[in-house]
């Protein structure tokens, strides 16, 4: 299980023992760290996530915020896939 907190990620690797495909969830969350370190929309994303945690309902987000959120998710998955391909190439796994 991967739990995203404002300043850190909490990862339980127990799921990897049950299903190695869970590595993609971990790589995705690491992707968020990579994307946010680029600085693009980082403050906006912090505000969006804070509002989502408080409200637990994305309907309160504007169309622009939803677009930023969706792009952030796509970017995080793109980074995850890059890392997975690199691991496969370097380690043959």
RADA-V989334 format. One record per run of one state. SS is the DSSP state (h for helix, s for strand, l for the rest). FROM is the first residue (numbers start at 1). LEN is the number of residues. If there is no record, write none. Layout:
<<SS:FROM:LEN> <SS:FROM:LEN>>
//
This chain:
<<l:1:1> <s:2:3> <l:5:4> <s:9:3> <l:12:2> <h:14:5> <l:19:1> <h:20:18> <l:38:4> <h:42:14> <l:56:2> <h:58:3> <l:61:2> <h:63:29> <l:92:2>>
//
